[in-house]
Amino acid sequence: MSPTMRTFATCHARRTIAPVRSMADSEERQGRGGRVLGFGSVCVDYLAQVARFPTPDEKMRTEAMQMQGGGNVGNALTGASKLGVDARLMSKIGDDGVGQSIVNELRAAGVETQFLIVEEGAPSPFTYVIVDREGASRTCIHTPGPPLMPEELDANTLETVLEGVQLVYFDGRLTEAALEVMKVAKKKKIPTLVEAERLRPNLEELLEQADYVFTSARFPSQWTGEELLGEALLATAARLPEAKFILTTLGNKGSVMVDRPDDLSWSTSSVAKLRKTAKELKVAMADVVAAALPDMPSTPIHELLVEMMENRGSEEVVYRSETAKSVVGVSSEGQQGTKVGLDSAPATSSFFKLEAGDPATSRSRQKKVAAGEAGTANVDAGSAVEYSSGKGKRGRWDLQTGDWVCGRLIYCPAADLPVEAVVDTTGAGDAFMASVLYGLVSGLEYEKMMALGSVVAAIKCGGLGARSALPSKEDLNPVLLQ
């Protein structure tokens, strides 16, 4: 007999973990900002802080131990809710005590949980996290919960969960079901944001439909096989012509965005399509391109990125807007009264044809290695091909010398945080994502959105776990939020 599936909103079984919100809850939400639906994985994190990472067979004691909520979408929605976003979650858990704690913590943070799906008799997902104080690192060992399958999402549920939603955020997990939500969101013309933390089956199909893309530092290189960050970002942008921006976090080096406004979303591949148009119209290719493509200079993307990260570049090429300058020296309250802010302003380049230099010649091997590592990490080594980029794609998929994408780069440095104030980096990327969710539904300029992300992520690192130190709006300087 198959397990019984139920949603918290319609549950009449003996055990109810997340009943529908009360009228008082609904009235409280009316004063919040734009509504975001987050779709992906939630779990519980068991965090153990140790002086240093243990060696094999060694026994050691923890310096601190906590149990708190985790999972990318759960963390990001918690952070966004603390910033004033009306956050709604869709995910799946079991009906055990772990599931109970997941729901309780999310609801306490103001996140709507009535669209969580529960599988009776199944365990909820959890993660062991070892926080190495000496090495300033964390190691995660995850145990997944029950999978969420497309057939569990009926049409009525999808219509209801998307009601009033201004942005749908996918954390890159539960991808088969995520594609069903994406389909309805696109039909309703609701903007979508997809996170790419690492290679996962079906993630490419999700990314190709995204309006906005958010990646980890490693993902662009893992996906494209390009060794240089600039080339990897260019290859990622070229593969995703629908994405208005690709935003990549770089840890303590900050973040970088490839920004592609609608009227400048051109690339080598789009010009290739113009050749067909020229042939059909029986006119010269040069005339078609001249009529359709803005006249703009070209520049090697990686060289431009390095100049921006090193605070170099002429004012004709790289500038700092008044918005960017306004966030410098603006401090917010971190843990233990620590002041957190940016020492230098985000930098924005002019619009260019961002060109490839010499793409990696060993990219095929690198992509194969990355796919194998991803499969092994997911205890799915036998299906490594499912993690491979470009699987089943027709035509040219890899970057070629001279390829280009129209756009500009925006680089934002990391916020200044004393080394001694860093407790744990777990969930720093999710804290940044919370700021992106807030920025998109609030209409922040991208430079300020990225600056907010840097500050919120830095403040989070002052506490153990992904959520314990997430700041509220009151902890942040108002300049960052306007």
N, C-alpha and C positions, 0 to 999 in steps of 0.2 A: 504493500500500500504506500502510495507516495505521500510525503510530508504535507501537512496542511499549510497552505499559504494564507496569510491574512495581513491586512494593513491595520495600523493603530487607529485610524480614523473610523473603521467599521467593526472593530473587534468586539465580540460579545462572548468570547471564550472565558474560561475561569480566570486566566491570568491576564491582566491588562497592564501593560508597561507604560504606554504613552497615550492617555486619553486625549480627546480633542480639547483644545484650549477653552478656557472659560470666556464669558463675555467681557470680563474685566481685562483679560489678556488681550482680547481684540481691540478694546478701546485704548489700551496702552500703546498698541502698535501704530495707531493712527498718527502719532506724532513723529514717527520715524521717517527716514529718508527712503530713497528708491528701493524697490523690492528686487532681491537677487535670489534665484533658485540655484542651489548647489547640488550637483549630482556626483556621487562617487563613494569613497570608502570612509567609514568611521570605525573607531576601535577604542580600546583602552590601552594606555601605555603604562608599563611597570618600569619606573625609572630608578636605576641604582647608580648613584654617584660614587666613584672610587678615586683614590689619589692618583692612580695610574692604571693603565689597562693591564689586566692580569696575564701572566705567561701560562702556557699549557700546564695543567695539573696543579696550579697554584690555588691556594685558598686565601681569601682576603675579606675584610669587612667593608661594608658600605659606610660612606661618610654621611649620606643622606638617602632616604628612600621615599618615593611618592608614587601614588597611583592616580593618574588623571587621564582625561580624554585625549584621543589622538586621531590620526587619519587626516590626510591633506584637506579634504573638503570640510571636515568637522572643525579643524583648527582655523581654517581661513574664514569660515562663516562666524565662528566665535569672535575672531578679531574684528570682522566687519560689523558685527552686531554691536560691539563695544564702541565702534566709531559712529554708530547711529544708523547703519543700514538695516532695512527690514529683511532679515535673512531667513530663508526657507530651505529645508534639507529634504532630499530624497535619497534613500540608501536602503540597505538591508542588514539586519542583525538577527541574532537568535533570541529566544525568550528566556534567557538565563539571567543570573545576577549581574554578569558583565553588561548585558544589554540594558538592564535596569539602570546601572550607573552611567552608561553612555547617554541615555535619554535624560536622566535627571540633570546631568551637568550641562547639556546643551540647552535644556529649557531654562535652567537658572541663568544662562548667558543671554537669554532672549531669542534663541533660535527656534523657529517653528519646526516641530518634529512629527506632526500628524501624518505626514506622507512616508514615514519610515515603514518598511515592510518587514514583518517578523516571520521567521520559519519556526514552527513549534518543534521542540526537541533538538534544535541545532545550536551549537555553541556560537557565541559572538566572537568577532575577530579581536585579537590582542597582540601587543608587541612588547618584547623585552628590550629595554634601552639601557646600554651601559655608557655612562657619561664619564669620560676620562678627564679629570681636572687638569692633570699635568700636561697632557697632549692637546687639550682644548678641542677634543673630538667626541663624537658619539657613535656607537655601533648599535644597529637595530636588527632584531631577529623577529620576524613577523609570522604570525599564524593566522591565515585568512579565515573568514567566516563563510557562511553559505553563499554560493553565487547567485546573482540576480539575473534571471533570464528574461529575454524580450517578451515571452508569452505571459509574464506576470504583470505586464503594464498594459492594461486595457485602455481603450480610446477615451472613456469617460474620466479615468484617473489622470491621463495625460492632459486632457483639457482643463481639469480642475487645478492640477498642480501648477500649470502655467498661467493661471488667471492673475492678472495684474502684475506680472513679472516684467521687469525692464531689461534684465540680463540673465542669461543662463551660463553658469560656470561648471565645466566638466573637469574633474581632477585627473582624467586619463585612466581611471580604473573602471571596472564593470563595463567594458567597452561595447559588448554586444547590446546590452540594454541601453547604453548611452546613445547609440546610433538611432534607436527608436525615439528617444526624447529629442535628439537633434532634428530628426525629420519633422516633428510637429512644430518645434521652435522655428525652423526655417519657414515652414508654411505660414506661421503667424507673424513672420518677419521680426522675431525677437532676436536681438544681437546675442552672439555666443562667444564665449571665451574658453579655450581649451588649454589645459596645462600638459606639458610634455616633460615629465621628470626623468623618465628613462624609457627604453624600448618596451613596447607591450603589443600583443596581438590586437589587430583592428584599430590601433591608435592612428595610423596614417589616414585611414578613411575618415576618422573624426576630425583630424587636423585639416584635411583638405576642405572641409565645410565651415571652418571657424572664421569668425569675423576678427577675432583677436587671438594671438598665440603667446603663451607664457612658458618659458623653458628654464630648466636648470642649466648650470654652466657647462655640464658635460654633454647634454643631449644633442645640440647641433652637430658636434663632431662625431658622436656615436651614430647618428642617423645618416649623415652624409659621407662620413669617412674622411672629411677634410681636417687636416691637423691644425691649421691656423684658425683662430677664432673668427676673424673677419671673413675668411673664405667659407667657413662653416655657416655663418649667419647669412651670407649671400646665397649659398646653395639652398638653405632652408627657405629663404624668402622666395627664391625662384620656383621652388616646388609648391609653394602655397600662395598662388596669385590672388586668392580671395581674402587673405589676411590683411587687415589695415595696418597692423603692426606686429612685429615679432619682438617681444621683450624678454631679455635673458638676464638672470641674476648671476653675479660673479663673486658671491661671498664677500670677503673683506676688501675686494677690489671694486665693489659697487655694482652697477647694472648698466646695460646698454640696450637701446631700442633701434630697430630698423623701422622707420615710419614711412608709410606709403599711402598718402591721401588718395582718394578715389580717382581724381583726375590725373594722377601721375603714376598709376599702378602699372607701369610698363616694364617689360623685361625682354631679354633675347627671345624667349619663347613666344611672347605676344607679337613681336615683329615678324616671327616666322609665319604666324597666321595671316599677317598682312600680305605676304607674298601670294597667297591664294586669292586674296581680294584684288591685288594688282592684276593677276592673271585673268580673273573674271571680268574686270573692268577694261582690260586691254590697255592699261596705261603703265608707265614706268614705275618700278618699285620705289624709286627715289621720290617721286611725286606723292605717292600714297603715304610714305613715312613722313615726309615734310609736312603734309597736311594733318597728320594724326599725332605726331610725336613732338613734345616740347623741345625747343632748342636749348640744350643745357650741356655744360662741360662734363667730362668724365674724370674719375679719380679711382685709384686702386683702393678698395674698401679696407683692406687690412692696414695699410699704411696710414690711412685717415684715422682708423680706430686707435692705433698706437699713439698717434699724435695727440688725440683727444684725452686718452687715459694718462698720458704724461704731461698734460696741461701745456701742450705746444700747439702750433698752428697759427697762421695769420688771421687777422680779424675778417679778412675777405672770405675766408673759408670756414672758420669756427667762431661763433659768437656766443655771448651770454645775455639772454633776454632780461628785461626788467623783472619778469616773474622769477627767473632763475636767481637773479641777484637778491631778490627779497627774502630768500630762505637762508642766506648765509648769516651765521652768527645768531640765528634764532634758536634758542634752546628750549627743550622740553624736559619734563621730569621723568627720570628713570628710577631704578631701584636704589634704595638707600640714599635718596636725594641726589643721585648722579645726574649731572646736566648732559643732555645728549643733543647734538646738532651737527650741521655741516660746516666744515671749515672753508670749503670752496664751492662755487656755484656749478650747477649742471651746465654742460656745454652742448650746443646744438650746431650741427654743420649746415651748410647751404644744401640745396637739393642738387644731386649729382646723378649721373649714370654711375652707380657704384659697381666697379669692375672687378672681375676675378684676375688674379695674377697667374701663378702657375699652380693649378690645383694638385692635390696630393696624387702621386702616381701609384701609391699603394693603397688607395681607398678601398678597393674590393676586399683586400685582406683585412683591413681595419674594420670594415662593416661586418665581415663574417665573425671576427673576434668579438666585437661588441654584441652581436646577436647571440653568440654562444654564451657569453657571460650573463646576458639578461635571462636567457633560458635557464641557465644553471641557478641563478639567484632566485628564480621563481619555481624551483624544483620541477622544471619542465624542459630539461636538457634535450630530450628526444624530439622536441618540437621547435628547435632553434630557428628553423626556416620561417616560422610564423612571426619571429621578431625581426626578420631581415627587412631592410628598407628597400623600397622599389619592387617588392614581390608582386609579380603579375603585371607590372607596368609596361606599357607599350611606348616605343619611341625613346628618345634620349632623355635620361633621368639624371645623369651625373653632370656636375659642373665642368665646363670646358674653358680653356684659356680665352680671355676676351669676353666672356659672358658678362652681362650686366643687369642690374635692376635699378629702376628709377626710385629715388628716395633720399632720405637723409638719416644721419645717425644722431641720437641723443645719448649722451653719456652722463651718468650721475655717480659721483663718488659715494663710498660708504660713509655713514655717519661716524663721527668721532666718539669712540667709547674706550676708556682706559682699559688696558689689558687685565688689570686686577679686578675690573668690574664684570668681566665675562664669566658667567657661571655655566651656561649650557647653550649650544647652538641649535639644539633640537627644535624644529619648527620655524626657524628663521625665515625660510622661504615662504612658509604659509603665512607668516606675519606680513611679509611683503605683499603677498597675494591679497590679503585683507585690505591693504591700502589701495591696490589696483581696483578691487571691487568697489570700494568707496569712491575712488577717483572717476571711474567710468560712469557710475550712476549719478554722480554729483557734478560732472562736467568740468573737472579740474584740468588745467593744462598739463600736458604730459610731463614737462619738467618738474612741476610741483608734485604731481602724482608719484613720480619716481623718488623725489626728495622725501615725501611722506613715507614711502616704503622703506627707505634707508633708515629713517629715524625709528619707525615702529619696529622694524626687525632688530635694530640695535638695542632698544629698550627691552624687547623680549629676551635677548641673550643674557640679561641680568638676573634671570630666574631659572629654576629647574623645570624642565619640561616645556612643551609647546604652548601652554596656555597660562601658566601661573603668573607671568609678568606682562601679559598683553596689556597695553595701555588703553584707557578709555579716552573719549574726546577731551575730558577735563584735564587729562595729564599732558595734553599736547598743546603747543603754542597755536593759537587760532590762525596765525598766518599760514600754517601748513594745510589748513582745512578749507580755505576760501579761494 
